[in-house]
């Protein structure tokens, strides 16, 4: 038996994050976003982070508005439900609360950059992005002629995050994680990273993992720490657990439209709450009840016997 | 904006967005593989599935492949209901590889700005430090779809500030500066097939690749469309009137946009 990697979330963030590091988050796109971990990073006052993600949704916006971020490497930064991310806009347009550098990718090029990082090569190739101004950034993209056919390709520089944080449905104490549903770039983001932190809805015995090995997205050797954080992805969805809190995204957009109101939002939802348990209490039980799934759709069991 | 038209003595009430959804749905053929975005494109896919294209398959960039319309309305592709009874849930890389391999018949994108050759900007208006600089969210999968789908459908609000002589940043390439620009740029296929706007439908000249007005929505004139376009928009010699959505189409659209969040039908 491997040693348990379970530690409290605040301890995990203290151990695994440092100022100036690069961090991949929100790698399954609109669902499974590790909001609880992101809020803890803000509370601990981490600085000068580089954020890496495809469609990063409002967790990036929140980290940017808190002044934690120096650089964003992403295909899209905003609010998936309502459009603009106002903290992101203020940072890029006005340098508030600090200026940030943005390295634009497309979803595919970001996925490929992480896939190259995961596979240990220095670049990946694509035929996307020709003619797009995105491809003009020579630090990330260079044209490449196929050595076999002479056809034009675009080389995409590999990305290797210092840390990838994933929220999963369930894992064991060693970090073997079951993940079901669409996973975006999660596996490559984890495999490319130096370290991985899992936040999870449930911790289960390893027998659970072994009962359905096709459902294991992350094997234990990638994982540095595991934190049990039920509802750790709210307001995003966790497949099989809770739905997407669309209203929260709309309320967030309204609450962060101007700078002063945004300040109040942080007090209410991050700095004023010591941990996820307090957050859930503040969110109130009726709201959580509304987000619980109402229409089960169970899989038909499969046989892994011999 | 309201539109009321008389059709076979039945007065229909619908919004321009609902008409756009119905027009977009008609661009999807049965059996096609469709790269589905959110908002109006999602509604168009669902409408096509429920009407003339029941065997179309939808690909979502988060990794979902579906052959049925979701059991109820949803606002993001990451809503659990978009995974319920899907055919496959996988990685983005797999979905994007299908797109790059040329298997995807049709993709949808929107944009903040478009120019006469269908180039789209969703990245930034102006440049950092300039007056009026606005940072937009970015490409998402838009540029990949614009580069790699066999056909591209663009869905946008028709406003002069959005329909510009030249976009300040090409996020998703259309036909560049026209003609065979795409091939020269290194693109292997594709290009915009139509731009479905709040006022009409633009298509592209097969030679010059310049956009022209092909159909006008009921109640709108060609002069109004031209007045809301930032370049001298050419008008087809046999410009038609866009078919209004039917009651059956409106019922499906409203089922999947119950609050009118995207189509505004409750406020019409």
Contacts between the chains, C-beta under 8 A, distances in Angstrom:
chain1	res1	chain2	res2	distance
A	28	B	62	6.7
A	28	B	78	7.3
A	29	B	61	7.1
A	29	B	62	4.0
A	29	B	77	7.2
A	29	B	78	5.8
A	29	B	92	7.4
A	30	B	62	6.4
A	30	B	76	4.3
A	30	B	77	6.0
A	30	B	78	2.7
A	30	B	79	7.6
A	31	B	62	7.2
A	31	B	78	3.5
A	31	B	79	7.8
A	31	B	80	7.6
A	32	B	78	7.7
A	54	B	92	6.7
A	54	B	140	7.7
A	55	B	61	7.9
A	55	B	140	5.4
A	74	B	138	6.7
A	75	B	138	5.8
A	75	B	139	5.3
A	75	B	140	5.4
A	75	B	141	7.2
A	76	B	137	4.8
A	76	B	138	4.4
A	76	B	139	6.4
A	76	B	140	4.0
A	77	B	137	5.7
A	77	B	138	6.2
A	78	B	137	3.5
A	78	B	138	7.8
A	80	B	38	7.5
A	80	B	76	5.0
A	80	B	78	7.5
A	81	B	75	5.6
A	81	B	76	6.2
A	83	B	137	7.2
A	84	B	136	7.8
A	84	B	137	6.9
A	85	B	137	6.8
A	88	B	135	6.9
A	88	B	137	7.8
A	89	B	134	7.4
A	89	B	135	5.3
A	92	B	128	7.2
A	92	B	135	4.0
A	93	B	128	7.8
A	93	B	133	5.8
A	93	B	134	6.8
A	93	B	135	5.5
A	102	B	135	7.6
A	102	B	138	8.0
A	104	B	123	6.2
A	104	B	138	5.6
A	104	B	139	6.6
A	105	B	139	7.3
A	106	B	139	4.5
A	106	B	140	7.5
A	106	B	141	6.5
A	106	B	142	7.4
A	106	B	143	4.4
A	106	B	144	4.9
A	107	B	61	5.6
A	107	B	92	6.3
A	107	B	96	6.9
A	107	B	139	7.2
A	107	B	140	5.7
A	107	B	141	4.0
A	107	B	144	6.1
A	108	B	92	7.6
A	108	B	93	8.0
A	108	B	96	4.2
A	108	B	99	7.5
A	108	B	100	7.3
A	108	B	141	6.9
A	108	B	144	4.2
A	109	B	144	7.8
A	111	B	91	7.7
A	111	B	92	4.9
A	111	B	93	4.9
A	111	B	96	6.2
A	112	B	93	7.4
A	115	B	93	6.0
A	126	B	100	6.7
A	127	B	100	5.9
A	127	B	147	7.4
A	127	B	148	7.1
A	127	B	186	7.6
A	127	B	187	7.8
A	127	B	188	5.5
A	128	B	96	7.8
A	128	B	100	6.3
A	128	B	143	6.9
A	128	B	144	4.7
A	128	B	147	4.7
A	128	B	148	5.7
A	129	B	143	5.9
A	129	B	144	7.4
A	129	B	147	6.1
A	130	B	147	6.4
A	130	B	173	7.4
A	130	B	185	4.9
A	130	B	186	3.5
A	130	B	187	4.9
A	131	B	147	7.1
A	131	B	170	6.8
A	131	B	173	3.5
A	131	B	176	5.9
A	131	B	181	7.4
A	131	B	182	6.6
A	131	B	185	3.7
A	131	B	186	7.0
A	131	B	187	5.7
A	132	B	139	7.5
A	132	B	143	4.6
A	132	B	146	7.7
A	132	B	147	6.9
A	132	B	170	5.8
A	132	B	171	6.2
A	132	B	172	6.6
A	132	B	173	5.4
A	133	B	123	7.2
A	133	B	169	5.1
A	133	B	170	4.8
A	133	B	171	6.9
A	134	B	123	7.5
A	134	B	139	6.1
A	134	B	143	6.0
A	134	B	171	6.6
A	143	B	186	7.4
A	152	B	186	4.4
A	154	B	186	7.7
A	180	B	89	7.0
A	181	B	63	7.9
A	181	B	80	7.6
A	181	B	83	5.1
A	181	B	89	5.1
A	182	B	60	7.0
A	182	B	62	4.2
A	182	B	63	3.2
A	182	B	64	4.9
A	182	B	77	8.0
A	182	B	78	7.5
A	182	B	83	6.6
A	182	B	89	4.6
A	182	B	90	6.7
A	182	B	91	7.8
A	182	B	92	8.0
A	183	B	63	5.8
A	183	B	89	7.5
A	183	B	90	7.3
A	183	B	91	5.4
A	183	B	92	8.0
A	184	B	62	5.3
A	184	B	63	6.1
A	184	B	91	6.7
A	184	B	92	4.9
A	185	B	91	6.9
A	185	B	92	5.4
A	185	B	93	7.0
A	186	B	91	7.7
A	187	B	91	6.5
A	188	B	91	7.6
A	188	B	93	7.0
A	236	B	78	6.6
A	237	B	78	5.6
A	237	B	79	6.0
A	237	B	80	5.4
A	239	B	80	5.3
A	239	B	83	5.7
A	240	B	80	7.5
A	242	B	80	8.0
A	243	B	79	6.4
A	243	B	80	5.6
A	243	B	81	7.7
A	244	B	74	7.5
A	244	B	75	7.0
A	244	B	76	5.6
A	244	B	78	6.1
A	244	B	79	4.6
A	244	B	80	7.4
A	246	B	75	4.7
A	246	B	76	7.4
A	293	B	80	6.4
A	295	B	71	7.1
A	295	B	81	8.0
A	295	B	84	7.2
A	297	B	84	4.9
A	297	B	85	6.5
